[in-house]
Amino acid sequence: MEATSEVPDPTPVTPSGLTSTQLCSRLSSIVERSNAPAIAVAIQHPNGVETAIHGIRKHGQATAASSADSFMFGPITSTLVPIVLSKLIARGNIRWTDTLADLAPDLVDEIHPAHAATTVEMLATHTSGLTTKLPELRLDGYPLLPTLLRPPKVNSRGTLVLGREMIAEAAMKIPPRRTPGPGSDYRNAVNLIILAYIAEMVTGGRWDTLLQTEVFDPLGMQGCGLGQPPYWSDGSALWPHHPRRGLLVPFKDEDFPDEWLSCMPTFPALGVHGTLQDLAAYLGFCLGYKSLGFSDDERKRLYTLNGGTYVPGGFDVVHPAWTEGPVLQCKGHVSGFSTGIWVAAEAGFAFAIVVNVDYASGAAVRDEVYELLTSRSE
């Protein structure tokens, strides 16, 4: 196990009132009981920062997980995409009300009439009604995903942006899966890929560079990158696992390619990796400790509901019993990881949880850790 704390016991470091020592003990118990390979937690609390990681990198090996290990952010990635778009909006490059037809006139003839009025804000708040499944997308009568999964010969801007353009074109050509507008809310990776493509169109840059210069560098997220961590090259990463026949099994070569771990055009949606320190830095931004140049009004627009389920910043809003006021939440599981992030600004807490197991098995462990962090024992 490994933990870092900025405060001595008995200072509470969780909304549930646990001290650093108590948190470490309870996390170890969950790892042992659940057989999860590893659990990692980053917490920004009123007195400082707490990080803890317990378990091993990979089932079948004895190497302990470390706070310096990389892992996939999974669905947490989806909250990074709107930050870049919001910065471009603040500079006047685009507007929340711009439609894809406004921004990509070359695609106007290809857009299904039901998508003609789809705006940047509708993509960000997941009310576009677009299909949620990459395998449904086709171009010229052929499935698009096999083409996207072929490694590009050159890791160039043109190659990767073309892949995202193909996704945007294919998604906008077909009828919406749900009627666009309020009521169609569903967190949708295709929305995020199109937003990244829009950012690339209006800047002439590439998404990995935009994330680096607009988010990672200013926030000091030095271990972050786009795509899977170096699982095989040096092993300093948490390995993805999935349940199979009652066991938690590490991903093997035959599990790749995977559209979220191996398909570079789709990386903007779910494909960021980083460390616990990187997550802690991001939590500091979520609580407003760093502005990234946003005005108060711009930040409020990013994290305030305007009808629907999701704020433009990619979070849904919940009202749990453990705190007064709204809590921003983003959680899910994909490609061997179950992750989640919660921001309770009025309480001064933000925390993230990572479990390197996919599907319901990983989500159950993540949710048990959430209860540990938020539920006070009587």
N, C-alpha and C positions, 0 to 999 in steps of 0.2 A: 504494500500500500504506500501511497505517497500523498502528502497534503501540504499545503502552504496556507498560512493564516497571517493576517495583519494585526490581529488582536489576541491578547492572552485569554485563556479561560479565567473566569466563567462568563465572558461576554457572549451573548447569543449571536449566532451568525446566520440563522435561518428564521423565516417567519414563524415557525413552530417553536422557536425559543431554544433550539439545540446549540450547545457550545461546539467548538471545533473538535474537541475530543469525543463528545457524544456522537457527532455526525460521522466521524471516521469509524467508530465502533459499529454504528447501525448500518452503514454502507457495507462494511465487511460481512455482516450477518446476511444482508440481502444477496450479495454475491454468492456466498456459500449455499444459501437455501435455494436460490433460483438456478444455480449452475450457469449463470451468465458469465461469459468470459471476463468482461470488464464493465465497470460503471464509472463514468466520469461526471463531475459536477463542478460548475463555476458559479459563484454567487457574488453579486455586488450588494452589500448591505450598508446600513447607515454608518457603520464604523470602519468600513474598508472592503477588502476583497478576500474571498476564500475559494480555494480550489482543492479538489480531492479526486484521486483516482484509485480504484481498487480492482484487483484481479490480474489476469494475464492477457497478453496480446492476442493469443491464438490458442484454441483448444488443441491439445496434442503436443504443446510445447510449454516449457516451464518459465519462459521469460516474463517477468513481472511487467505490467503496464506502467508507464511513466508519464508524468505531466508534460514531458517534452514530446510525447508520441503524437503523430498526426492521426486524424480520423476524418471521415466524411461528415460534413455538417448536415447533409440530407435536407429535409424540408426547411431548416433554418435558413438555407441559401435563398429561399424565396423572399425573405424579408430584406435581403441586400439589393435585389434588383431595383425596387422602386426608389431607393436612396439615390442611385445614379440618375434615374429619370428625373427625380425631383430637383437635383442639382442643375440638370440641363434646363428644366423649366424655369428655375430661379434666374438663370442667365439669359432667358429669352430664346433659347434654341428651339423649344417646342412649347406647346400648351397642353394642359390636361384635357382640353376640349377638342384638340386636333383628332381627326379621324385618320385611319390608315390610308384612305383615299387621298387625304390632304398631303400625307407624308410620303406616300409611295404611288405617285400618279401612274407609273408604269404598270401597276397592278390593277388599276381601276376596272379595266375590261374583264378581269378575272374574278373580281369580288362578287360573291353571291349577294343579291339585293338585300337580304336580311342583315348583312354585315356592313352595309353602306354607311350607317351612322355610328358604328362602333368606335369609341374614343379611347384615347390613352388612359383616361381614368377608369373606363369600363374594363379595360384589360388589367389594370392594377388592382381593381376591386373585385375581379373575377366575376363580373356580371355580363361578359361578352356572349355567353351561351355557346362558345366554340367547343368543338370536340375535345375531350379530355384524354384521348388515347392515340398515341403515335401510330400504332399499327393500322388505324383506320385511314390514315392519310395516303393519298395516291396522287401521282403525277403522270400524265399521259397514259393512264390506265394501269400503271404498275405500282405496287406497294413502294412507298418512299423509304421506309425504315432500313431495308437491306442496303440501299445505296448510302444512307447516312452512316451506317455502321462500318463501311469500308474505310480503313485508315487513309487519309489523304496523303498523296505522294509528297506534298509540300505543306508544312504547317503555316500556311500563309493567311493573310487577312482575307484575300479573295476566296480561298477554298472554304474557310470556316463561315464567313458571312454568307456565301452562296448557300451553304447548308441551311442556315437559318432563314434565308429568303425562300428557299424551297418549302420549308415548314410553313412559313407565313402564307405563301401562295396556295399550298394544298389545303390548309385549314380554312382560309377565307373563301375558297371555291365551293365548298360543300355547305349544305344547309346547317344552321346551328343545331347543336344537340339539345339546347334549351332555348326558349324565347329570350332574346337579349333584353337586359334590363333587370331591375330588382326582381328577385325571385328566382333568378338563374344562378345564384351564388354557388360556386363550387371552386375550391382552390385548384388551379389548373396549370400544369406545367407548360402547356402550349401558349397560354397568355404570356407567361414570363419569357419564353423564347422569343416571341414576337416583340415584346418590349425591348429585349436586348438588341434585336435586329433594328428596331427604330433608333435606338441610341447609336448604333454603328452607322446607320444611314445619315443621321444629322451631324455627326462629328467626323466621319471619315476614319474613325479609329476602329479598334478591335476590342471585343468585350473584355477579354482578359486584361488588356492594358487599361481600359476604362475603370474596371474594378480596382486594379492596383493603384492607379493615380488618384481616384476619387474617394476610395474607401479604405483600402488596406494600409497604404502609406500614411495618410493623415491620422489614422487611429492607432498606428503602431502595431498592426496585425501582421507581424513580420513572417510568421510561418504559414500564411494563407496562400493558396494558389487555386487554379481552376483545374479540375480533373482529379483522378484518384491519387492518393499518396503513393510513395515508392514502396509498395508491398514487397517486391522481390529484390530490389537493388540493394537496400541496406536493412530492411526489416523494422525500421523505427516507426511503426504505425500499428494502430489497432486493426486487426484483420476482420473483415466482414464475415458474419455467420448467418445461417438460416436454419430453421427447424426442418428436420427430415427424419421420418420414422421414429419420432420420440427423442431424437438427439439434436443437439445444436452443432451443426457441421460447418467448418470453415469453407468459404467459397473456394472452388478449385478451378483449374484452367478451363474446364468444360462449362463453367458457369458464365464465362465471358465469351463473346462480347455481351454486354448489358447496356441498354440504351442510356442509362444514367451514369455508368462508370466508364464506358468505353466509346461512347458516341460524342465526339467533341462538339458538334453543332448544338447538342442539347444541354451541355454543361451549365449554361446560365441558370437553368431552372433548379437543379438539385445537386450540382457537381462541384461545390467548393469544399476544399479540405483545409484544415488548420489544427491548432493545438488548443489546450485549455486556456493558455495565456491569451491567445487570440480571441477566444470566446469572451473572456473576462473584459478585454478591451472593448469589444462590441457592446457588451452589457452596459459599460460606462456611457457609451454614446446613447443607448436606448433610454438611460435615465437622465440624459441632458448634460452630463459632465463635459462632453465635447460637442461642439456645434456643427462641425464640418462646413461652417459658413452659412448655415441656415438661420434665417430670422425666426423670431418666435411664431409669426404667422405661418411661415412655411412649414415649420415643425408641426404646428397644430394641424395644418391641412393634411400632413402625411399620416398622422396618428389619430384622427378623429373620424368617427362614422358619419357618413352622409346618406343614411338609409342603407339597407342591405346588411350583410354579415361581416364584410371585411373592410378595414380601413385601407387607404391607398398604399400604406406602408407594408401591406401583406399579412398583417395580423388579423385574427378575429378578436372580438371583445367579449370577455366573460365577466361575471360578477360573483366570484366565489365567496364562501362564508368567512374565509380566513382574513379578509381585509375589507376595509371600506373603500368604495370607489372602484372604477373599472380596472380590469387587468388585460393587457395585451397578451395574446397567446398564439403560438404557432407550433404545432406538433404533428408528427407523422412517422412513417417508416418507409424505407426504400433501400434497395441494393445492399442489404446486410447490416443496416443501422436503424435504430429507433431513436429519434432525437426530439427535443422540445425546448422552447424558450418562453419565459413568462416575465412580464414587466409590470410591476405594481408601483407606478411612479409616486402615488400619494403616500404609500407606505415606505418608500425609499429602498425597495427591494427589486432586484432583477436576477433571474437565475436561469441556467441552462443545464440540461441533462442529456447525456449520451450513453447509449447502450449498444454494443456492437453485435446486435442480433436483430434480424428483420421479422416482419409479420407480427401476428398477435402475441407470440412469445416474447419478443423484444418490447412491444408496446406495453405489455402487462408489467414488465420489470420497470420500465420508465415511469409508468403511472404509480407504481408502488413507491418509487423514490420521490415522486411529486407529493404523495401523501405524507411521506416522512418529513419533507421540507416545510409543509404547510399546516399539518394537523397537530394541534396541541393535545398532549395526553392529559386526561383528567386526573 
